[in-house]
């Protein structure tokens, strides 16, 4: 009885505090790559960058959804923060269930049943800021995603029948973006010829130029609240560690991490410039590298048994064979089938587990300036345009 009363008091206190800080975001729109993709590539007939097979999705959805993880991504947590296994104390679970925008899980924008009245997810796994990135994999680049959103914005305006109302709706919606890792990891680092002719700084500047075009395009289409996420630890994924080992490096892949740091520094400067250039737009910059670095340095505190190997896959770091794929005959390594994902930082050789996403989301939602600046997602969601 006493435990119940304490829980009730804590929930009541949390509810009272939230009433004065309630989100005014009517919709959520997501853009980018596999870190946010909710399954768009499943609807692209010729796409080879898809994970619509077990054991993807098994932890939360209990089936493959096209998400490149075992459950939910940051976009899912942001829309509706459901209880997750990473929060053991039941009162804390219940009290934190209000940490979201109160929106339904975003459907992939290509889903024929998608209803855009609460937003949509345009992200496409394997995509990048450059048209050439994963072009042969049949994915939608960032510019293609923006074109799709433009069509959706026009459709919503017609459905509302009031241009002023539609403008207000789009200005109060929240837009989240993460992109650039595939441009660096695939287009640049896997192309030795390109590396010989284009310096890292020059390549990154080209990516930032495309990022600038993306943000300006969204602004023209009505976006006024935006959260942009930096790149994480590109060189410390299981696959990068596998590559590093083949190059006689110990630990993370140095070149990938250096490129990520370079990209983040240029992105931070771009965001500063855009805040001056677009004073009517509120832009938050998620310091994803800081967050992941903190998790890596305090792995046991967060309950992770491994931050180097994938939960699902096979080979060194479970990265030699992709998650859900059959290993070659007589393969000398045991296949990891994705058991106990909450003990792993990475689900497959590139993507985090649901628990890892939940930890990152918590920092982006309510963290300090070391996690996201100049305001966190909770603060951004309550700002009135």
URFEN-V982193 format. One record per residue. N is the residue number from 1. RES is the residue in one letter. OMEGA is omega as a letter, one per 40 degrees, with the letter a starting at -180 (none if undefined). Layout:
BEGIN
N;RES;OMEGA  N;RES;OMEGA
END
This chain:
BEGIN
1;X;i  2;X;i  3;X;i  4;X;a  5;X;i  6;X;i  7;X;a  8;X;i  9;X;i  10;X;i  11;X;i  12;X;i  13;X;i  14;X;a  15;X;i  16;X;i  17;X;a  18;X;a  19;X;a  20;X;a  21;X;a  22;X;i  23;X;i  24;X;a  25;X;a  26;X;a  27;X;i  28;X;i  29;X;a  30;X;a  31;X;i  32;X;a  33;X;a  34;X;i  35;X;i  36;X;a  37;X;i  38;X;i  39;X;a  40;X;a  41;X;i  42;X;a  43;X;i  44;X;a  45;X;a  46;X;a  47;X;i  48;X;i  49;X;a  50;X;a  51;X;a  52;X;a  53;X;i  54;X;e  55;X;i  56;X;i  57;X;a  58;X;a  59;X;a  60;X;a  61;X;a  62;X;i  63;X;i  64;X;i  65;X;a  66;X;i  67;X;a  68;X;i  69;X;a  70;X;a  71;X;a  72;X;i  73;X;i  74;X;a  75;X;i  76;X;i  77;X;a  78;X;i  79;X;a  80;X;a  81;X;i  82;X;a  83;X;a  84;X;a  85;X;a  86;X;a  87;X;a  88;X;a  89;X;a  90;X;i  91;X;a  92;X;i  93;X;a  94;X;a  95;X;a  96;X;a  97;X;i  98;X;a  99;X;i  100;X;a  101;X;a  102;X;a  103;X;i  104;X;i  105;X;a  106;X;i  107;X;i  108;X;a  109;X;a  110;X;i  111;X;a  112;X;a  113;X;a  114;X;i  115;X;a  116;X;a  117;X;i  118;X;i  119;X;a  120;X;i  121;X;a  122;X;a  123;X;a  124;X;a  125;X;a  126;X;a  127;X;i  128;X;i  129;X;i  130;X;i  131;X;a  132;X;a  133;X;a  134;X;a  135;X;a  136;X;a  137;X;i  138;X;i  139;X;a  140;X;i  141;X;i  142;X;a  143;X;i  144;X;i  145;X;i  146;X;i  147;X;i  148;X;i  149;X;i  150;X;i  151;X;i  152;X;i  153;X;i  154;X;i  155;X;a  156;X;i  157;X;i  158;X;a  159;X;i  160;X;i  161;X;a  162;X;a  163;X;a  164;X;i  165;X;i  166;X;i  167;X;i  168;X;i  169;X;a  170;X;a  171;X;i  172;X;i  173;X;i  174;X;a  175;X;i  176;X;a  177;X;i  178;X;a  179;X;i  180;X;a  181;X;i  182;X;i  183;X;a  184;X;a  185;X;a  186;X;a  187;X;a  188;X;a  189;X;i  190;X;a  191;X;a  192;X;i  193;X;i  194;X;a  195;X;i  196;X;a  197;X;a  198;X;i  199;X;a  200;X;a  201;X;i  202;X;i  203;X;i  204;X;i  205;X;i  206;X;i  207;X;a  208;X;i  209;X;i  210;X;i  211;X;i  212;X;i  213;X;a  214;X;a  215;X;i  216;X;i  217;X;i  218;X;i  219;X;i  220;X;a  221;X;i  222;X;a  223;X;i  224;X;i  225;X;a  226;X;i  227;X;a  228;X;a  229;X;i  230;X;i  231;X;i  232;X;a  233;X;a  234;X;a  235;X;a  236;X;i  237;X;i  238;X;a  239;X;i  240;X;i  241;X;i  242;X;i  243;X;a  244;X;a  245;X;i  246;X;i  247;X;i  248;X;i  249;X;i  250;X;i  251;X;a  252;X;i  253;X;a  254;X;a  255;X;i  256;X;i  257;X;i  258;X;i  259;X;i  260;X;i  261;X;i  262;X;i  263;X;a  264;X;i  265;X;i  266;X;i  267;X;i  268;X;i  269;X;i  270;X;a  271;X;i  272;X;a  273;X;a  274;X;i  275;X;i  276;X;a  277;X;a  278;X;a  279;X;i  280;X;i  281;X;i  282;X;a  283;X;i  284;X;i  285;X;i  286;X;a  287;X;a  288;X;i  289;X;i  290;X;a  291;X;a  292;X;i  293;X;i  294;X;i  295;X;i  296;X;a  297;X;a  298;X;a  299;X;a  300;X;i  301;X;a  302;X;i  303;X;a  304;X;i  305;X;a  306;X;i  307;X;a  308;X;a  309;X;i  310;X;i  311;X;a  312;X;a  313;X;a  314;X;i  315;X;i  316;X;a  317;X;a  318;X;a  319;X;a  320;X;i  321;X;a  322;X;i  323;X;i  324;X;i  325;X;i  326;X;i  327;X;i  328;X;i  329;X;i  330;X;i  331;X;a  332;X;a  333;X;i  334;X;i  335;X;i  336;X;a  337;X;i  338;X;i  339;X;i  340;X;a  341;X;a  342;X;i  343;X;a  344;X;i  345;X;a  346;X;i  347;X;i  348;X;a  349;X;a  350;X;a  351;X;i  352;X;i  353;X;i  354;X;i  355;X;i  356;X;i  357;X;a  358;X;i  359;X;i  360;X;a  361;X;a  362;X;i  363;X;i  364;X;a  365;X;a  366;X;a  367;X;i  368;X;a  369;X;i  370;X;a  371;X;a  372;X;a  373;X;e  374;X;i  375;X;i  376;X;a  377;X;i  378;X;i  379;X;i  380;X;a  381;X;a  382;X;a  383;X;i  384;X;a  385;X;none
END
